Amino acid sequence: MAKARVDATKAAVRPLDWSKLQPPVLRRHVSRSALIDLCTGAPHKLTLIRAPAGWGKSTFLADWYASARETRPFAWLALDRGDNDPVTFWTYLIEALRTQQPATGADSLPMLRVPRELGAIMAAWCPSSWWLGQPRL
């Protein structure tokens, strides 16, 4: 099996859409307080929110994020089809995590700008991932 190689020539020059790193602004909505209570302070390492399009997943997550009872750090990343490229995806993911810890990806983010094997980038990124052992949203 061939190793995944990342070609950053196209993705690195494309400017980031910083709005993808911000939760939606809550307007009039139905608060799902029972779900927020269930998720707030949950000891799980991962909470999966799954529902069809238009069922309020983003609104619920923004409501959960805005809850005064939730004290864990929260990094937001909205993805679309254009983020399917590995360089674009990992750049956005690292930038989302940097909203909580600016040093995240200090070594790996510059590596995404030059072609190389994805494994080398991940090896540089993982040790700097302060959040791996801590609960996150």
Stockholm file with secondary structure:
# STOCKHOLM 1.0

chainA/1-137         MAKARVDATKAAVRPLDWSKLQPPVLRRHVSRSALIDLCTGAPHKLTLIRAPAGWGKSTFLADWYASARETRPFAWLALDRGDNDPVTFWTYLIEALRTQQPATGADSLPMLRVPRELGAIMAAWCPSSWWLGQPRL
#=GR chainA/1-137 SS CCCCEECCTTTTTSCCCGGGGSCCCCCSCCCCHHHHHHHTTCCCSCCCCCCCTTSSHHHHHHHHHHCTTCCSCCCCCCCCGGGGSHHHHHHHHHHHHHTTCTTTTTTHHHHTTSCEEHHHHHHHHGGGCTTTTSCCC
#=GC SS_cons         CCCCEECCTTTTTSCCCGGGGSCCCCCSCCCCHHHHHHHTTCCCSCCCCCCCTTSSHHHHHHHHHHCTTCCSCCCCCCCCGGGGSHHHHHHHHHHHHHTTCTTTTTTHHHHTTSCEEHHHHHHHHGGGCTTTTSCCC
//
